[in-house]
Amino acid sequence: MQRIMGGVEAHDRRGTIESFLANRLLASLPADEVGTLAPSLERVSLSLGVALYEPGGRQPYIYFPTDSIVSLLYVLEDGASAEIAITGNEGVVGISLFMGGETMPARAVVQSAGSAYRLKASVLKHEFRRGGKLHNALLRFTQAVITQMAQTAVCNRHHSVDQQLCRWLLLSLDRLRTNQLDMTQELIADMLGVRRVGVTEAARKLHAAGLIDYHRGHITVLDRPRMEKRVCECYAVVKREYDRILR
């Protein structure tokens, strides 16, 4: 049996300890702590474009992505938006729940469809207050997210659109087990906070250089090593911080 709630498909079938470990933050916890969480972790399917949270809205769950990616977008009054961070299998979506804020001024949107495990806010708060490895892992992850947000702001101000696109693609692929993404240029423009024509030109440059193939919303990275040479330093700063924190 399955339930559809707000565009999120919930499965009654619970996961196994092994399946939880597809999320790197859960995998970093001792087996006994994962076992404590296991009865409350519910597997859900996340569709592309679904909003998990809206600005200022209630957050009933925290999400642990396994093969999906969620973008945090800051939305202006006129509807314009820009991505401030992305989260995939390295962490959690909904950090305000354990940081005391309860809500966030950002929108959380599924950037790449896939699966996640969700945990009720009440359970998460109880486990966080108990301390232990989960408490420490969540705080370390929050530090990495703050680094990503700061570096994204610098990148959007000082680097070209094609460098920003390289950064965005590499960070996304780090959170997937493939070199392919399904994403329209319009959605990428919303993520980067630039005009669609800018994304079109940036994608054309990367395609002409033999770095990507782009066709009808399907992006394939053809030469990652060369893309890593072309990207600005912002990608390496963020990656190093996540690797350090999660290690």
ABEGO torsion letter per residue (X at the ends): XBBBBGGBBBBABBBBAAAAAABAAAAABBAAAAAAAAAABBBBBBBBGBBABBBGBBBABBBBBAABBBBBBBBBAAGBBBBABBBBAABBBGAAAAAGAGBBABBBBBABBEBBBBBBAAAAAAAAAAEEAAAAAAAAAAAAAAAAAAAAAAAAAABBAAAAAAAAAAAAAAABABABBBBBAAAAAAAAGBBAAAAAAAAAAAAAAGABBBBGGBBBBABAAAAAAABBAAAAAAAAAAAAAAX
